[in-house]
Amino acid sequence: MGNNSGKHSAACKDALTALDANEVRTLEEQFRSAASRKPPQDKLDADSLGQALNLSSSALARALFNAMHSVSLCAKEAMSFDDFAVAITKCCTSQRYERRNFWILVATGETGASREVIQAVIEEEVARDLPPGASHSLREKIVSETVAAAFEGKGNPTGDEVEKWLMANQTTEGFFADLLSACFLKPPGAANRPRVRMPTLSRSSTLLKEEHLWALARQMPHHCLEAPWKRLYDSNKHGKSFARFVSKIIFKGPTVVVVRDKGGATFGMFSAVSWRRHNQFYGESTSLVFSLTPKCNVYRSSGVNQNYQFLATNLTASASCANGLGMGGQMDFWGIHLGDHLEEGVCRAPCSTFSNMPCLSSDANFQIDMVEVWGCLPGYVADEKELEAAGVKKKKARTWEEYQQQRAGKTCLDGDVEATAVLEAAGRTNYSADVRAADALMEKEKAA
């Protein structure tokens, strides 16, 4: 085929201009290899396509083959190289909305959306994304939870349901483009590489399960998945002091905050940048909100506004309801907001900041049962530029004793017995001492 390029159809020649020379050569070689599985050896049918892609579902192979037929405008039982090249380039080099349309075309075919095909796609995606040692039960659980969260009932979903779900799942949306590209345009073996890195946790979690990590990883920035997540805060360990909570999570880089309310719902938020005290919204569009139970779903930015992160501790009494930590919505209609006692919160829907976000908690006004916060970049250290942007200025040591205290992580109260006694007599809590004591206890437990 490589020596007969002059015999290609005009549509094929036009399609191949979207590929570089290496991709064209690989496409020809891989097509020839796939077509040679059964006669005629210059044509590719559904079975040969499924074998080349290592698909476990014949229904999915047939649906994918039919969709490729449709986009290449051919009506034969087997595809020639020219037809296949047109289909590949339309799927793999097209715009995002076209990749979504191709996915929908595979899932719906001529008779409407097929739950069997959609489940087969999800099974293939999970099988390729999970580590080789992942258990079969984990795979089954992820598939069942994903299908249940995506579509109500047991029948076939509507086309609108499929499109709405795809818009909230970019990774699934690009599955066929990635799969076909890896098999037919990349060097051998690329199709077997995981498309999503599964994050791990430095400690066990009460709220985050493996199936939840898979769902989150598919929507989060890749740099947040490379190292084990570090537990920054656990209300069961650290208590519900908001001062302690804030001290544990500020200037720690991207974080995942997970909340369980007393109604049993588990949900949370991914902050793309460090938490810091700020009486206005800030943050980046890669921030997310999510539900874990009773259904696991992730909701991305809508782009309507920039109301991503909010953390305030010193607003006046007239606005005291806003003191706390929040994400999305606005001050009188929060997406998620945790009050400054970590006892109560609110979750309002619809939320303009995140697409299709429902109420994630068991009730719009909920009681907080437990909170965990995980740092996605365990070695993260805020630089001076970040601190200055937050209005934090490092106090310079005036004496050698102050310098030694700063190096040891101490505060001015540690060297002033009288001031400490006055504060204790006034009933004021020395939070820094509590935090260090809690840290020391956790380090002791870790060593044990």
N, C-alpha and C positions, 0 to 999 in steps of 0.2 A: 504493500500500500504506500509506503514511504516514497517509492520510486515512481508512483503513478499519480502524483498529485494533480497532474493536468487533467485527469479523468474525473476529478471530483466535481460535484454539482456546484452551481453558482452559490446556492445557499450554504453549502458546506464550506466553500472557500471563504465566504464572508464571515462565517462563524469562527473559522480557525484564525482569523486575524486578531481575535481577542486573546489568543494564547501565544506564549513565546515558543521558540524552536524546541526547547527541551520538553515542554508540555505536549506539543504536537507529536513529537517522537514517542513519548511515553503513552499517549492516548492510542496511537496506532499499535504499539506493541501490546498494550493491555487489552485492547479490543480483540486483536488477533488471538491472544491467549485465551480470552473468555469464549470467543466464538468457536475455537477448536474443540471445545468439550463435546460437541455433537454436530452432525451434519445438518444443513450445509455449513461449511466452515468459514464462509465469508458473511454469515448472518448471525445475529444474536437474538435468542428468544428469552422468554421470562425465566425459564429454569436455569439457563446459562448465566443470566444476569444475577439471579439469586445466589448461585454458587460462587460467582466471582466476588460478590460482596459479602459472602459468608453469612447470608441471612438464614435464620432458623425457621422463618415462617414463609410457606409457599404463597399464602394469601397476600402477604406484604410484597413479595417479589412480583406477583402478578399485578398488584395495584401500582407499584412503582413503574413497571414496564408499560402499563397502559397510560400512565401519566406522561412518560417520556414519548410515547407514541403521539399523544395529543399535542405536546409543545413542538414536536418536529413536523407535525402536520402530515404524517404518513399513516396509512391504514393497512399495514401488512402484519402478518402474524410474527414476522421476524424482522429486525432492523438491520439495514446495511450500515457500513461505517459512516456514510454521509449523513444518514438520518440520526445516527447515534451522536455524531459530533455536534450537530445542531442542537440536540436535546441537552447534551452535557454543557455546552457553553451557555445556553440559556439559563440553566439551573445554577451553574457554578460561578458565573461571572456577572450575574445580574444584580440589580438593586435589591435592597432588603425586602421591599413590598412584593417583588417578583418571586423571591425565595419563599415568602409566606404563601403566595398564591400557588406555587408549585406544591408545597406541603399540603395545602387544602385540597388540591387536585388529586394527590395520592390518596388522601383520607376519604374523599367523597366519591370519586369516580363518577359513574353515570347514574348511580342509583341513590345518591345521598351519602351522608357521613356513615362510616362503618366503625362501630366500636371495636370490632375484632382487629381491624387494620390499625387503628389508633393505639390500641393496647400493644400490638406487635411492635409498633414504632417505639413506644416507651420501653418495652422489654429490650429491644436492640440497643437503645440509647443507654439504659442502665447497665447492660452487660458490657458495653464498651467503656463506660466512664468509671465503673468501680474498679478498685485494685484487684489483681488476679486472685488474691487470697480471700476475697470477700465471700461470705457464706451464701448459700442458696436461699436461706430463709430471709437474709437481709435484702437480697434482690427482690424476692417475692413481696416483702413488706413495702419496699419503695414503690414498686409497680402498682400494687393495690391502693396505696395511699395517694399516689399521683393521679390515678384514674378516678378514684372517688372524689378527690378534691377538685378535679377539673370538670367533671360532668355529673349532674344530678341523675338519679335513677339508674336503672339497669339497661334501658334500651339505647338505641342509637342516638347520639346527640344531634342537635340541629347544626346547620352550617354556621349560624351566628355564634353558637356556643363554641364551636371549634375555632373560629377566627378570633373571638374574644380571648380564649385561652392562649392561643398562639401569640397574640400581641403582648401578653404578660410573660412569655417564656421565650426569650431570644435564642437560647441555646437549642431548644427543640425546633424552633423556627428554621434554624440553619442546619438541621441534622442531615437532610438529604444532600445539600450542597457540600457539606463537609465530607460525608461518606463517599459520594461519587468522586469528588476531587481527590481524596486520599487514595482511592483505589485506581482511578484511571488517569490522573494527572501528576501524581507524585511518585517518588521511587517506591519499589516494593516494600511492604511492611508498614507504610504510613497509615493504612486503614486500621491497623491493630493498636495504634497509639491512643491512650485515653484522651478524650477531648476536654475533660474537666478534672482538675486536681481536687481530690477529697481532702479537706482540712482535718487535722487531728487536734486533740485537746491535751494540754499538759497534765490535767487532772480529770477525774471523773466528774460528770455533771448530772445534776438531778433533773434538769429541764431539757437539755439538748441530747437528742438521740442520733444515732448514725444516719438514719433516714432523713432527719432534719438537716444535718450537715450537707448531705448530697443536694437537697433542694436549695439551700442557701448558696452553696458553692457555684451553682449554675448561673447565679445572677450577680455574684460579687466580683470585684476587680481581682485579677490573677495574683497581684503582688500580696494580697491579703490571705492567700491560701498556701504560701510556700513554707511557712514555719508553724509549729504547733501553737495553737492559741493559748495565751496565758490567762488564767483566772485572776481578774483584778478585784472582784468584789462578789461576795456571796452573803446574802442577808442572814442565812442560817449560821454563818461563821462570824460575820462582822456586826450583826445586829442591824437595826434600822435607823441608826443615827444618820441624818441627811448630811451632816458635816463630814462624817467619816466616809460616807458614800461618795461625796464630791471629791474628797482628798484622794480617794483611790482611783478615780477615773479620769481626772483632768490631765491634759497634756500627755496622753498615752497613745496618741495616734488613732487610727480606725478601730472601732470597737463594735461588739455585738451586745446589746442589752436585751435580756430575756426576762419576761415577767409572767408569773402565774397568778391569776386572781382567785379569790375564794369561791368563785363559781366554777372553777376547774379549767377555764380557758388559759392557754399558754400562747403568748405572742411576744412581739418585740420589734426592735429596730436595729439597723446597721448604720452607724455614723461613718461617713467617708473621711472625716478629719477629726482632730482631737476635740473632745469636749472642753469648753472653757466658759467661765462666767461671762455672760453677755446678755444684756437686757433686750436684745433684738435677735431676730432669726439670722442665722448664717449657715454655711455648709455648702456641700456640692451635690450635683445632680445624680451621682452614683449612690447616694443614700437610698436605703430601702426600708420598708416596713413589712412585717410578715406575721402570719399566724402559724402555729405549730399543732395545736389541738383546739377543737376537735378535728379540724382539717388543716392540712399543711399547704399554704400558698404564700407566694412572695409577690409584693406589689412595688413596681418601679415608679420613678418620677414621671409625672405627667408633663412637666415643663411649663405648667401654668404659672407657677410662682417659685420663689427661691426660699420658701419657708421650711427649711430642713431641720436645723438643730437649734435648740433653745435651752439655756441653763441660767437661771436667775436665783439669787439668794437674798437680795437686798432691795426688792421693790417695795414701795410705800404701801401703807395699809389699804389705800383705795384700790390698789392693784394686787393685793396679797394673794389672790387666787392664782396668779400666774407664777409665783415663786415655785420653783421645782424644775424638772427636766421634761422637755417635750420635743416632739417631732411632727411636722406637718400641720396643715390647717392654719388657724390663726388664734390669737389669744382668747377670743370669746367662743371659738369653735375648734378645739384642738383635734388633731389627728390622733395623737397619743400624748398624754401628759401625766406625769407622776408627781404628786404633791410633795411638798418639802418636809413631810414627816414619813414618807414612804408607807403610808397607811391607806391612802385613797388615790384614785386616779380617774381620768375620763378618757373616753375614746368615742369620737364622733364620726359619723358617716352620713353622706359621702364626704370624702376629704379631697379638696381640689389639688393638693400637692402630689398625691399618688393615684395613679390610674386604677379605676374600678375597685378602690379599697372599701370594703364593708366595715362594719363595726367588728373589731378583732376580739374584744373582750366579751365576757358573758353578759355584760350589761353596759350601757353607755357610761354610767357612773359605777365604778367597781371598787371593791376592797382588795388591796394588795396582799397576797399570801407570801410571795417569795420573789426575789430579784437576783439574777446573776449577771455579771458583766465580764466579757472576755475581750482581751486585747489581741488584735489580729497581727500585730507586729511586736512580738515580745521584746525585742531589743530596742524599741523606739525610744529616742530621747529628744525632747523638744529643744530646738536650737534657739539662740538668742533672738533671731528674727521672728519666730513664732511667738515667743514670750512677749516681745515688744509690741507686736501687733495686737496682743491681748491686753496690753496695758500693764504688763507685769515687769517690774524693774527689780533686778537683783540688788539687794541691799549690800553695800560694801562693808566689809568688816573694819571697824575703827580701831580695834585693839587685837593683839595676838590671841587673847582668850576668845574673842568673838570669831576670829578666823578658825580656831580649833573647833569651836562649837559648830560652825557651819560645816566643816569637814566631817564631823561626827553625826550630822543630821539633827543637831539639837536646836532649841529655840532660846530666846533670851530669858524665858521663864526658868529654864533649867539652871541658870546661874544666879537666880535672884530668889532666894528663899522667902524673903519678906513679901515680895510681890505675889508669889504663889500662895502664901498664907492668906493674903488679903482677898484674892480671888476665891479661894475655897470658903472663906468666911462669908463672902457675898453670895455663895451658892452657884458660882460660875464654874463650868466644867473645863478642865484642861484637856481639850480634845486631842492635841498632839501626843500627849502621854498615853491616852487610850489607844491611839492608832499604833504607836510604837509597841505597846504591850501586846496588842492583837497580832501585829506582825511577828513579834518574837515568839508568841505562842504557836503561830502557824509554821514558822521555821523549825521549831522544836518538834511539832507533829510530823513535819516532812522528814526530818532526820530520823525520827523513830520508825 
